[in-house]
Amino acid sequence: MKDDELIWPSLFRECVYKFFINMCHLSSNLYHGDNALKYVIIVFLIFLPLNVNSSITFVNGSFEDTTSLQIGRPYGVGYWCGDICEVVEAMDGIVPYDGNQMVKFVNSTTYGPSSSSVASQLYQFINLADYQAYIETGEAQVTVSFYVNRIPGDSEMDTEFEVGIDAFAGGPGNYPNSNYTTRMDSVLVGCLSNGDVATWERIQAELTIPAGTDYLCIIISAVENVYNDGSLIEFDGQYCDFVEVNVFLPVAVEKSSWGMIKKVINSHP
């Protein structure tokens, strides 16, 4: 996703649903037992798409804003945070996938090189507190993708990248729980890059968001899968760019005195 881009909901479709629900109320009063109009409305609702994109924002997916990249533990939404990384322009023969800047992974901790850690990670939280009516259906979904590249390197060159999604209950200020008891579900997808500086590889992870989830943690990382350096710069030339997040929410329908409409919608996710 490009900087400050929003994934806007399909407001038109939601308005259509509300319009037809109101029509149902009206028809039940006007026709007094004549269900013809009701059946037409039911058929119309069945064939309308029932999933829409959310209006949830995701910040700085192309890393053009260096102020939203911080070192340390994440506590809130609206910025990248994690291990030591750098926002750079084209270097090592690699041109950013999108825009003028990209991320270069440097170390596997927030304080420097360490042999006890093997991944340089960046995190960003997505707050779902305003969307609990959708999340509680257990039908909401999220996809996260990003592009990776690296230099060819030598025999000790690490080649792996990962993207992860964690779904948590509670607030982002409590992350990470020492034993992850508030984690509802998670997914982690890895990729071995090809070492061709002229090409970018895309990695994508998908997760059905469990009911009870309050926020998501998006994780992108480079992994020491070949040689675990314990000093200096652990990652010699691993880069990433253009992180894209899509959250798909089921269409919410207000409670209706005409229960048949609600039943039809719920039976066709």
BASETI-265938 format. One record per residue: x, y, z of N, C-alpha, C, O, CB in turn. Coordinates in steps of 0.1 Angstrom, whole numbers, padded with zeros to 4 digits, always signed. Glycine has a CB too. Layout:
XYZXYZXYZXYZXYZ/...
# end
This chain:
+0008-0012+0000+0000+0000+0000+0009+0012+0000+0019+0013+0007-0009+0000+0012/+0005+0023-0008+0013+0035-0008+0010+0043+0005+0000+0040+0012+0009+0043-0020/+0018+0053+0008+0018+0060+0020+0004+0066+0022-0002+0072+0013+0028+0071+0020/-0001+0065+0034-0013+0072+0039-0025+0067+0030-0036+0074+0031-0012+0087+0038/-0024+0056+0024-0035+0051+0016-0045+0044+0025-0041+0037+0034-0030+0041+0005/-0058+0046+0022-0068+0039+0030-0075+0029+0022-0076+0030+0009-0079+0050+0035/-0079+0018+0028-0087+0008+0022-0102+0011+0025-0107+0007+0035-0083-0007+0026/-0109+0019+0016-0122+0024+0019-0132+0013+0018-0131+0004+0009-0125+0036+0010/-0143+0013+0026-0154+0003+0026-0162+0006+0014-0163+0017+0008-0162+0003+0038/-0170-0004+0010-0179-0002-0001-0192+0003+0006-0201-0004+0009-0182-0016-0008/-0192+0016+0008-0204+0022+0015-0217+0021+0007-0227+0020+0012-0201+0037+0017/-0215+0020-0006-0227+0019-0015-0235+0006-0011-0247+0006-0010-0224+0020-0029/-0227-0005-0010-0233-0018-0008-0240-0018+0006-0251-0023+0007-0223-0029-0009/-0233-0012+0016-0239-0012+0029-0252-0003+0029-0262-0007+0036-0229-0006+0039/-0252+0008+0021-0264+0016+0021-0275+0008+0014-0287+0010+0018-0261+0029+0013/-0272+0000+0004-0282-0008-0003-0288-0018+0007-0301-0019+0006-0276-0015-0015/-0280-0024+0015-0286-0033+0025-0296-0026+0034-0307-0031+0036-0275-0040+0033/-0292-0015+0039-0300-0008+0048-0313-0003+0042-0324-0003+0047-0293+0004+0054/-0312+0001+0029-0324+0005+0021-0334-0006+0020-0346-0005+0022-0320+0010+0008/-0329-0018+0016-0338-0030+0014-0343-0035+0027-0354-0040+0028-0330-0041+0007/-0336-0034+0038-0342-0038+0051-0353-0028+0055-0364-0033+0059-0331-0037+0062/-0352-0015+0052-0363-0006+0054-0374-0009+0045-0386-0008+0049-0358+0008+0053/-0371-0013+0033-0382-0017+0024-0390-0029+0029-0402-0030+0027-0376-0020+0010/-0382-0038+0035-0389-0050+0041-0399-0046+0051-0411-0051+0051-0379-0059+0047/-0395-0037+0060-0405-0032+0070-0417-0026+0064-0429-0029+0067-0398-0022+0080/-0415-0018+0053-0426-0011+0046-0435-0021+0039-0447-0020+0040-0420-0001+0036/-0429-0031+0033-0437-0041+0025-0445-0049+0035-0456-0053+0031-0428-0049+0017/-0440-0052+0046-0448-0061+0055-0460-0053+0060-0470-0059+0064-0439-0065+0067/-0459-0040+0061-0470-0032+0065-0480-0029+0054-0492-0029+0056-0466-0018+0071/-0475-0028+0042-0484-0025+0031-0491-0037+0025-0503-0035+0021-0476-0018+0020/-0484-0048+0024-0490-0059+0017-0498-0069+0026-0506-0077+0020-0479-0067+0010/-0496-0069+0039-0504-0077+0048-0506-0091+0043-0517-0096+0040-0518-0070+0049/-0495-0098+0042-0495-0113+0039-0491-0116+0025-0488-0127+0021-0509-0117+0040/-0490-0105+0016-0485-0108+0003-0470-0107+0004-0464-0097+0006-0491-0097-0007/-0463-0119+0002-0449-0120+0004-0441-0118-0009-0429-0120-0009-0445-0133+0010/-0447-0114-0020-0440-0114-0033-0428-0104-0032-0417-0108-0036-0450-0109-0044/-0431-0092-0027-0420-0083-0027-0409-0087-0017-0397-0085-0020-0425-0069-0022/-0413-0094-0007-0403-0099+0003-0394-0109-0004-0381-0109-0002-0409-0105+0015/-0399-0118-0011-0391-0128-0018-0382-0122-0028-0370-0127-0030-0400-0139-0025/-0386-0112-0035-0377-0105-0045-0365-0099-0038-0354-0100-0042-0385-0094-0053/-0368-0093-0026-0357-0087-0019-0348-0097-0014-0335-0095-0014-0363-0079-0007/-0353-0109-0009-0344-0119-0004-0335-0124-0015-0323-0126-0013-0352-0131+0001/-0340-0126-0027-0332-0131-0038-0321-0120-0042-0310-0124-0045-0341-0134-0051/-0325-0108-0041-0315-0097-0044-0304-0097-0034-0292-0096-0038-0322-0083-0044/-0307-0099-0022-0297-0099-0011-0288-0111-0012-0276-0110-0010-0303-0099+0002/-0293-0122-0016-0285-0135-0018-0274-0133-0028-0262-0137-0026-0293-0147-0022/-0277-0126-0039-0267-0125-0049-0258-0112-0048-0249-0110-0057-0274-0125-0062/-0260-0104-0038-0251-0093-0036-0239-0098-0029-0240-0107-0021-0258-0081-0028/-0227-0092-0032-0215-0096-0025-0216-0092-0011-0221-0081-0007-0202-0089-0031/-0212-0101-0002-0214-0099+0013-0201-0095+0020-0202-0094+0032-0221-0111+0019/-0190-0094+0013-0178-0090+0020-0173-0077+0014-0174-0075+0002-0167-0101+0018/-0168-0068+0023-0163-0055+0018-0150-0053+0025-0147-0058+0035-0173-0044+0022/-0142-0044+0018-0130-0039+0024-0133-0030+0036-0143-0022+0036-0121-0032+0014/-0124-0030+0046-0126-0021+0057-0120-0007+0055-0113-0005+0045-0120-0027+0070/-0122+0002+0063-0116+0015+0063-0105+0016+0072-0101+0028+0076-0127+0026+0066/-0099+0005+0076-0088+0005+0086-0075+0010+0079-0072+0006+0068-0086-0009+0092/-0068+0019+0085-0056+0025+0079-0044+0016+0082-0043+0010+0093-0054+0039+0084/-0034+0017+0074-0021+0011+0076-0010+0021+0072-0010+0026+0060-0020-0003+0068/-0001+0024+0081+0008+0035+0079+0021+0031+0072+0027+0021+0076+0011+0041+0092/+0025+0039+0062+0039+0039+0057+0043+0026+0051+0053+0020+0055+0048+0043+0068/+0034+0020+0043+0037+0007+0037+0049+0007+0027+0055-0003+0025+0025+0002+0030/+0052+0019+0022+0064+0020+0013+0076+0027+0019+0086+0029+0012+0060+0028+0001/+0075+0030+0032+0086+0035+0040+0092+0048+0035+0104+0051+0035+0098+0025+0040/+0083+0057+0029+0087+0070+0025+0088+0080+0036+0094+0090+0035+0077+0075+0014/+0081+0076+0047+0081+0085+0059+0091+0079+0070+0087+0069+0076+0067+0087+0065/+0102+0084+0071+0112+0078+0081+0108+0080+0095+0113+0073+0104+0126+0084+0078/+0099+0090+0098+0096+0093+0112+0087+0082+0118+0086+0081+0131+0088+0106+0113/+0081+0073+0110+0072+0063+0115+0080+0050+0117+0073+0039+0120+0060+0061+0106/+0093+0050+0116+0101+0038+0118+0109+0040+0131+0118+0048+0131+0110+0035+0106/+0106+0033+0142+0112+0034+0155+0119+0022+0159+0114+0011+0156+0102+0039+0165/+0129+0023+0167+0136+0011+0173+0131+0009+0187+0130+0018+0195+0151+0013+0173/+0127-0003+0190+0122-0007+0204+0109-0014+0203+0104-0018+0193+0121+0006+0212/+0104-0016+0215+0091-0023+0217+0080-0015+0212+0079-0003+0216+0089-0028+0231/+0070-0020+0205+0058-0012+0200+0048-0011+0212+0046-0021+0219+0052-0019+0188/+0042+0000+0213+0032+0003+0223+0018+0007+0217+0008+0006+0224+0037+0013+0233/+0018+0012+0205+0006+0018+0200+0005+0016+0185+0014+0009+0179+0005+0033+0203/-0005+0022+0179-0008+0020+0164-0002+0032+0157+0001+0042+0163-0023+0019+0162/+0000+0031+0144+0003+0042+0135+0018+0044+0133+0022+0054+0128-0002+0054+0141/+0026+0034+0135+0040+0035+0132+0047+0021+0132+0041+0011+0137+0048+0044+0142/+0058+0020+0125+0066+0008+0125+0076+0008+0137+0081+0019+0141+0074+0006+0112/+0078-0003+0143+0087-0004+0155+0093-0018+0155+0087-0028+0151+0079-0001+0168/+0106-0019+0161+0112-0032+0162+0127-0032+0163+0132-0023+0169+0108-0040+0150/+0133-0041+0157+0148-0042+0157+0155-0032+0149+0148-0024+0142+0152-0056+0153/+0168-0031+0149+0175-0021+0142+0174-0023+0127+0179-0034+0122+0190-0021+0147/+0168-0014+0121+0167-0014+0106+0170+0001+0101+0170+0010+0109+0153-0019+0101/+0172+0002+0088+0174+0015+0083+0165+0018+0071+0162+0008+0063+0189+0017+0078/+0160+0030+0069+0153+0034+0057+0163+0040+0048+0170+0049+0051+0142+0044+0060/+0165+0034+0036+0175+0038+0026+0169+0040+0012+0158+0035+0009+0186+0027+0026/+0177+0047+0004+0173+0048-0010+0181+0037-0017+0186+0028-0011+0177+0062-0016/+0181+0037-0030+0187+0027-0038+0201+0024-0034+0209+0034-0033+0186+0030-0053/+0205+0012-0032+0219+0008-0028+0221-0006-0031+0212-0014-0033+0222+0012-0013/+0234-0010-0031+0238-0024-0034+0232-0029-0047+0230-0041-0049+0233-0033-0023/+0229-0020-0057+0224-0024-0069+0209-0027-0069+0203-0031-0079+0231-0036-0074/+0202-0024-0058+0188-0026-0056+0180-0013-0056+0184-0004-0048+0185-0034-0043/+0170-0012-0064+0162+0000-0065+0149-0003-0057+0143-0014-0059+0159+0003-0080/+0144+0006-0049+0131+0004-0042+0120-0001-0051+0119+0003-0062+0127+0016-0034/+0112-0010-0046+0101-0016-0053+0091-0005-0056+0085-0004-0067+0095-0027-0046/+0088+0004-0046+0078+0014-0048+0084+0027-0041+0089+0027-0030+0065+0010-0041/+0082+0038-0048+0087+0051-0043+0102+0052-0043+0109+0046-0051+0082+0052-0028/+0108+0060-0034+0122+0063-0034+0130+0056-0023+0142+0057-0022+0124+0077-0033/+0123+0049-0013+0129+0044-0002+0124+0030+0001+0114+0025-0004+0127+0053+0010/+0133+0022+0009+0130+0009+0012+0136+0006+0026+0144+0015+0031+0135-0002+0002/+0134-0005+0032+0140-0009+0045+0152-0018+0043+0151-0028+0035+0130-0015+0054/+0163-0015+0050+0174-0025+0050+0175-0030+0064+0176-0023+0074+0188-0017+0047/+0174-0044+0065+0175-0050+0078+0189-0050+0083+0198-0052+0074+0169-0065+0077/+0192-0047+0096+0206-0046+0100+0209-0056+0111+0218-0064+0110+0208-0032+0105/+0202-0055+0123+0204-0064+0134+0192-0071+0139+0181-0067+0136+0211-0056+0145/+0194-0082+0147+0183-0090+0151+0178-0086+0165+0169-0093+0171+0187-0104+0152/+0182-0075+0171+0177-0070+0183+0176-0055+0182+0179-0049+0172+0186-0074+0195/+0171-0049+0193+0169-0034+0194+0182-0027+0199+0183-0015+0198+0158-0031+0203/+0192-0035+0203+0204-0029+0208+0217-0033+0200+0228-0027+0203+0206-0033+0222/+0216-0041+0190+0228-0045+0182+0228-0059+0179+0218-0066+0180+0240-0041+0189/+0240-0064+0174+0241-0078+0170+0240-0088+0182+0243-0084+0194+0254-0081+0164/+0234-0100+0180+0233-0109+0190+0232-0123+0184+0225-0125+0174+0220-0107+0199/+0239-0133+0190+0238-0147+0186+0226-0154+0192+0224-0165+0188+0251-0154+0190/+0219-0148+0201+0208-0154+0207+0195-0151+0199+0184-0156+0203+0206-0149+0221/+0195-0143+0189+0184-0139+0181+0187-0141+0166+0198-0138+0162+0179-0125+0184/+0178-0146+0158+0181-0149+0144+0172-0142+0134+0173-0144+0122+0179-0164+0142/+0164-0132+0139+0155-0125+0130+0155-0110+0133+0154-0106+0145+0141-0130+0131/+0156-0102+0123+0154-0088+0124+0140-0085+0120+0135-0087+0109+0164-0080+0115/+0132-0079+0130+0117-0078+0128+0113-0064+0130+0118-0056+0137+0110-0087+0138/+0102-0061+0122+0095-0048+0123+0080-0052+0125+0075-0061+0120+0097-0039+0110/+0074-0044+0134+0060-0046+0138+0052-0034+0135+0057-0022+0135+0059-0050+0153/+0039-0036+0132+0029-0025+0132+0016-0031+0137+0011-0042+0133+0028-0019+0118/+0009-0024+0146-0004-0028+0151-0015-0022+0143-0014-0011+0138-0005-0024+0166/-0026-0030+0142-0038-0025+0136-0049-0027+0147-0052-0038+0151-0042-0033+0123/-0055-0016+0151-0066-0016+0161-0079-0019+0155-0084-0013+0145-0066-0002+0168/-0086-0029+0161-0099-0034+0156-0110-0030+0165-0121-0036+0164-0099-0049+0153/-0107-0022+0175-0117-0019+0186-0130-0014+0180-0141-0017+0186-0112-0009+0196/-0130-0006+0169-0142+0000+0164-0150-0010+0155-0160-0006+0149-0139+0012+0156/-0145-0022+0153-0151-0031+0144-0155-0044+0150-0156-0055+0144-0141-0034+0132/-0158-0044+0163-0161-0056+0170-0173-0063+0165-0174-0075+0166-0162-0053+0185/-0183-0056+0161-0195-0062+0156-0192-0071+0144-0198-0081+0142-0206-0051+0152/-0182-0067+0136-0178-0075+0124-0169-0087+0129-0171-0098+0124-0171-0066+0114/-0160-0084+0138-0150-0094+0142-0157-0105+0149-0153-0117+0148-0140-0087+0151/-0167-0102+0157-0174-0113+0165-0181-0123+0156-0185-0134+0161-0184-0106+0174/-0183-0120+0143-0189-0130+0134-0179-0142+0132-0183-0153+0128-0193-0124+0121/-0166-0139+0134-0156-0150+0131-0154-0151+0116-0147-0161+0112-0160-0163+0137/-0159-0142+0108-0158-0143+0093-0148-0133+0087-0146-0133+0075-0171-0142+0087/-0144-0123+0095-0135-0113+0090-0121-0119+0086-0117-0129+0093-0133-0102+0100/-0115-0114+0076-0102-0119+0072-0092-0108+0070-0096-0096+0067-0104-0127+0059/-0079-0111+0070-0068-0102+0068-0058-0108+0059-0054-0120+0061-0062-0097+0081/-0052-0101+0050-0041-0105+0042-0030-0095+0043-0033-0083+0043-0045-0107+0027/-0018-0100+0044-0006-0091+0045+0004-0096+0035+0007-0108+0034+0000-0090+0059/+0010-0087+0027+0020-0090+0017+0031-0080+0017+0029-0068+0021+0014-0092+0003/+0043-0084+0014+0054-0074+0011+0064-0080+0002+0064-0092-0001+0061-0070+0025/+0073-0071-0003+0083-0075-0013+0097-0076-0007+0100-0067+0001+0082-0066-0025/+0105-0085-0011+0118-0087-0005+0129-0088-0016+0126-0092-0027+0119-0099+0004/+0141-0084-0013+0152-0085-0022+0165-0086-0014+0165-0082-0002+0152-0073-0032/+0175-0091-0020+0188-0092-0013+0200-0092-0023+0197-0095-0035+0189-0104-0004/+0212-0090-0019+0224-0091-0027+0227-0106-0028+0223-0114-0019+0235-0083-0021/+0235-0111-0038+0239-0125-0039+0247-0129-0026+0244-0140-0021+0247-0127-0051/+0257-0121-0022+0265-0125-0010+0274-0137-0013+0276-0142-0024+0256-0128+0001/+0279-0142-0001+0288-0153-0002+0282-0165+0004+0269-0166+0005+0301-0150+0006/+0289-0175+0008+0284-0188+0013+0277-0186+0026+0269-0195+0030+0295-0198+0015/+0279-0175+0033+0272-0173+0046+0260-0163+0045+0255-0159+0055+0282-0167+0056/+0257-0160+0033+0246-0151+0031+0232-0157+0034+0229-0168+0029+0245-0146+0016/+0225-0150+0043+0212-0155+0047+0202-0152+0036+0203-0141+0030+0207-0149+0061/+0192-0160+0034+0183-0159+0023+0168-0159+0026+0160-0157+0017+0185-0171+0014/+0165-0160+0039+0150-0161+0042+0144-0148+0047+0151-0140+0054+0149-0172+0053/+0131-0147+0043+0123-0136+0048+0110-0142+0053+0106-0152+0049+0121-0125+0037/+0103-0135+0062+0090-0139+0068+0080-0128+0069+0084-0116+0071+0092-0146+0081/+0068-0131+0068+0057-0122+0071+0047-0130+0081+0044-0141+0079+0049-0117+0059/+0043-0123+0091+0035-0129+0101+0023-0120+0105+0024-0108+0104+0042-0133+0114/+0012-0127+0110+0000-0119+0115-0003-0126+0128-0005-0138+0129-0012-0120+0105/-0004-0118+0139-0008-0122+0152-0021-0115+0155-0022-0103+0154+0002-0120+0163/-0031-0123+0160-0044-0117+0164-0044-0118+0180-0043-0128+0186-0056-0125+0158/-0046-0106+0186-0046-0105+0201-0059-0099+0206-0066-0091+0200-0034-0097+0205/-0062-0104+0218-0072-0097+0227-0065-0087+0236-0053-0088+0238-0081-0108+0235/-0073-0077+0240-0067-0067+0249-0062-0055+0241-0067-0053+0230-0056-0073+0257/-0053-0047+0247-0048-0035+0241-0034-0037+0236-0026-0044+0242-0049-0024+0250/-0030-0029+0226-0016-0030+0221-0005-0026+0232+0006-0031+0231-0014-0020+0209/-0009-0018+0242+0000-0015+0252+0004-0027+0261+0014-0026+0268-0006-0005+0261/-0003-0038+0260+0001-0050+0267+0010-0059+0259+0013-0070+0264-0012-0057+0272/+0013-0056+0247+0021-0065+0239+0036-0063+0242+0040-0052+0245+0019-0061+0224/+0044-0074+0242+0039-0088+0241+0037-0094+0254+0045-0091+0264+0049-0097+0233/+0027-0101+0256+0024-0109+0268+0036-0119+0269+0039-0125+0259+0010-0116+0268/+0041-0122+0281+0052-0130+0283+0050-0144+0278+0060-0151+0273+0056-0131+0298/+0038-0149+0278+0035-0163+0273+0024-0163+0263+0019-0173+0259+0031-0172+0285/+0021-0151+0258+0012-0149+0247-0002-0155+0250-0008-0161+0241+0017-0156+0234/-0006-0154+0262-0019-0160+0266-0031-0152+0259-0042-0157+0258-0021-0160+0281/-0028-0140+0255-0039-0132+0248-0039-0133+0233-0047-0127+0226-0038-0117+0252/-0030-0141+0228-0030-0143+0213-0040-0153+0210-0041-0165+0214-0016-0148+0209/-0049-0149+0201-0061-0157+0197-0057-0166+0185-0062-0178+0185-0072-0148+0192/-0048-0162+0176-0044-0170+0165-0032-0163+0158-0030-0152+0161-0056-0173+0155/-0025-0171+0150-0014-0165+0143-0011-0173+0130-0015-0184+0129-0001-0164+0152/-0003-0166+0121+0002-0173+0109+0015-0167+0106+0018-0155+0108-0008-0172+0097/+0024-0176+0101+0038-0171+0097+0041-0178+0084+0040-0190+0082+0048-0175+0108/+0045-0170+0074+0049-0175+0060+0063-0170+0057+0066-0159+0059+0038-0170+0050/+0071-0180+0052+0085-0177+0049+0088-0178+0034+0080-0184+0026+0094-0186+0056/+0099-0172+0029+0103-0173+0015+0118-0172+0015+0124-0165+0022+0097-0161+0007/+0123-0181+0006+0138-0180+0003+0140-0172-0009+0135-0175-0020+0143-0195+0001/+0147-0161-0008+0149-0151-0019+0160-0157-0028+0168-0165-0025+0153-0138-0013/+0160-0151-0041+0168-0157-0051+0182-0150-0053+0190-0155-0060+0161-0157-0064/+0184-0139-0046+0197-0132-0047+0199-0124-0060+0210-0120-0063+0207-0142-0046/+0188-0123-0068+0189-0115-0080+0185-0100-0077+0173-0098-0074+0180-0121-0092/+0194-0091-0077+0190-0077-0073+0180-0071-0082+0174-0060-0078+0203-0069-0072/+0179-0076-0094+0169-0070-0104+0155-0074-0101+0146-0069-0108+0174-0073-0117/+0153-0084-0093+0139-0089-0091+0135-0088-0076+0144-0089-0067+0138-0103-0095/+0122-0086-0074+0117-0086-0060+0107-0098-0059+0100-0101-0068+0109-0073-0057/+0108-0105-0047+0099-0116-0045+0088-0111-0035+0090-0103-0026+0106-0128-0039/+0076-0116-0038+0064-0112-0030+0060-0124-0020+0059-0135-0024+0052-0108-0039/+0058-0120-0008+0053-0130+0002+0040-0125+0008+0038-0113+0010+0064-0131+0014/+0030-0135+0010+0017-0131+0015+0013-0141+0025+0015-0153+0024+0007-0131+0003/+0007-0136+0036+0001-0144+0046-0014-0140+0048-0018-0129+0045+0008-0142+0060/-0022-0150+0051-0037-0148+0053-0041-0154+0066-0036-0164+0070-0045-0154+0041/-0051-0147+0072-0056-0152+0085-0071-0148+0086-0075-0137+0083-0048-0146+0097/-0079-0158+0090-0093-0155+0094-0092-0150+0109-0087-0157+0117-0102-0168+0093/-0098-0138+0111-0096-0132+0124-0106-0138+0134-0118-0138+0132-0099-0116+0122/-0101-0144+0145-0110-0150+0154-0119-0140+0162-0115-0129+0164-0101-0158+0164/-0131-0144+0165-0139-0136+0174-0132-0134+0187-0125-0143+0192-0153-0143+0177/-0133-0122+0192-0126-0118+0204-0113-0111+0202-0106-0106+0211-0123-0130+0212/-0109-0109+0189-0097-0102+0186-0099-0087+0187-0108-0081+0181-0092-0106+0171/-0090-0080+0194-0090-0065+0195-0080-0058+0186-0083-0047+0182-0088-0062+0210/-0069-0064+0183-0059-0058+0175-0051-0069+0168-0050-0080+0173-0051-0048+0183/-0045-0065+0157-0036-0073+0149-0022-0068+0151-0019-0056+0152-0040-0074+0134/-0012-0077+0151+0002-0073+0150+0008-0079+0137+0008-0091+0134+0010-0079+0162/+0012-0070+0128+0018-0073+0115+0033-0074+0117+0039-0065+0123+0014-0063+0104/+0039-0085+0113+0054-0087+0115+0060-0090+0101+0056-0099+0094+0056-0098+0125/+0071-0082+0098+0079-0085+0087+0093-0087+0091+0098-0080+0101+0078-0074+0076/+0101-0096+0085+0114-0099+0091+0123-0105+0080+0119-0111+0070+0113-0108+0103/+0136-0104+0083+0147-0111+0076+0152-0121+0086+0154-0118+0098+0158-0101+0070/+0156-0133+0082+0160-0144+0091+0174-0149+0088+0177-0151+0076+0149-0156+0090/+0181-0151+0098+0195-0157+0097+0193-0173+0096+0194-0180+0106+0204-0154+0109/+0190-0177+0084+0188-0191+0082+0200-0199+0077+0200-0211+0076+0177-0193+0071/+0211-0192+0074+0223-0198+0069+0234-0197+0080+0240-0207+0084+0228-0192+0056/+0237-0185+0084+0248-0182+0094+0243-0172+0104+0239-0161+0101+0261-0178+0087/+0244-0176+0117+0240-0167+0128+0252-0158+0132+0260-0163+0140+0234-0175+0140/+0252-0146+0127+0263-0137+0131+0261-0132+0145+0249-0129+0149+0264-0125+0121/+0271-0131+0153+0270-0125+0167+0276-0112+0169+0277-0107+0180+0275-0135+0176/+0281-0106+0158+0288-0093+0159+0286-0085+0146+0282-0090+0136+0303-0096+0162/+0290-0072+0147+0289-0063+0136+0275-0063+0130+0265-0064+0137+0299-0066+0126/+0274-0061+0117+0261-0061+0110+0257-0075+0107+0264-0082+0099+0262-0052+0097/+0246-0080+0112+0242-0094+0110+0236-0096+0096+0237-0107+0091+0231-0097+0120/+0230-0086+0090+0224-0087+0077+0232-0079+0067+0232-0066+0068+0209-0084+0077/+0238-0085+0057+0247-0078+0048+0240-0070+0037+0246-0061+0031+0256-0088+0042/+0228-0074+0033+0221-0068+0022+0207-0073+0019+0204-0077+0008+0230-0069+0009/+0199-0073+0030+0185-0078+0029+0176-0066+0030+0177-0058+0039+0182-0089+0040/+0167-0065+0020+0158-0053+0019+0143-0058+0018+0140-0069+0014+0162-0045+0007/+0134-0048+0021+0120-0051+0019+0113-0038+0015+0119-0027+0018+0113-0057+0031/+0101-0039+0009+0094-0027+0005+0079-0030+0003+0076-0042+0002+0100-0021-0008/+0071-0020+0002+0057-0021-0002+0049-0032+0005+0045-0042+0000+0056-0024-0017/+0047-0029+0018+0039-0037+0027+0024-0034+0024+0021-0022+0025+0043-0036+0042/+0016-0043+0022+0002-0041+0019-0007-0049+0028-0005-0061+0030-0002-0044+0004/-0017-0043+0034-0026-0049+0044-0040-0047+0039-0044-0036+0036-0024-0044+0058/-0048-0058+0038-0062-0057+0035-0070-0064+0046-0067-0076+0049-0065-0063+0021/-0079-0058+0052-0088-0064+0061-0102-0064+0055-0108-0054+0051-0089-0056+0075/-0108-0076+0054-0121-0078+0048-0131-0081+0059-0130-0091+0067-0121-0090+0038/-0142-0073+0060-0152-0074+0070-0165-0079+0064-0169-0074+0053-0154-0061+0078/-0172-0088+0071-0185-0092+0066-0195-0080+0067-0193-0072+0077-0190-0104+0073/-0204-0079+0058-0213-0068+0058-0222-0069+0071-0228-0080+0074-0222-0068+0046/-0222-0059+0079-0230-0058+0091-0244-0055+0088-0247-0045+0080-0224-0049+0102/-0254-0062+0093-0268-0059+0091-0275-0056+0104-0274-0064+0113-0275-0071+0084/-0282-0045+0105-0289-0041+0117-0300-0051+0120-0306-0057+0110-0295-0027+0116/-0303-0053+0132-0313-0063+0136-0327-0058+0130-0330-0046+0130-0314-0064+0151/-0334-0068+0126-0347-0065+0119-0358-0073+0126-0356-0084+0130-0346-0067+0104/-0370-0067+0126-0381-0074+0132-0385-0085+0122-0393-0094+0126-0393-0064+0134/-0381-0084+0110-0384-0094+0100-0372-0103+0100-0362-0101+0092-0387-0088+0086/-0372-0114+0108-0360-0122+0110-0355-0130+0097-0344-0134+0097-0364-0132+0120/-0364-0131+0087-0360-0139+0076-0348-0133+0068-0339-0140+0064-0372-0141+0066/-0348-0119+0067-0337-0112+0060-0324-0115+0067-0314-0118+0061-0340-0097+0059/-0324-0114+0081-0311-0116+0088-0307-0130+0086-0295-0132+0085-0313-0113+0103/-0316-0140+0086-0312-0154+0084-0306-0156+0071-0296-0163+0070-0324-0163+0087/-0312-0150+0060-0307-0152+0047-0292-0147+0046-0284-0154+0040-0316-0146+0037/-0290-0135+0051-0277-0129+0051-0266-0137+0058-0255-0139+0053-0277-0115+0056/-0270-0142+0070-0260-0150+0078-0257-0163+0072-0247-0169+0074-0266-0151+0092/-0266-0168+0063-0264-0182+0058-0257-0181+0044-0254-0191+0038-0277-0188+0056/-0253-0169+0040-0246-0167+0028-0234-0158+0030-0234-0146+0025-0255-0162+0016/-0223-0162+0037-0212-0153+0040-0204-0150+0028-0195-0142+0028-0203-0159+0051/
# end
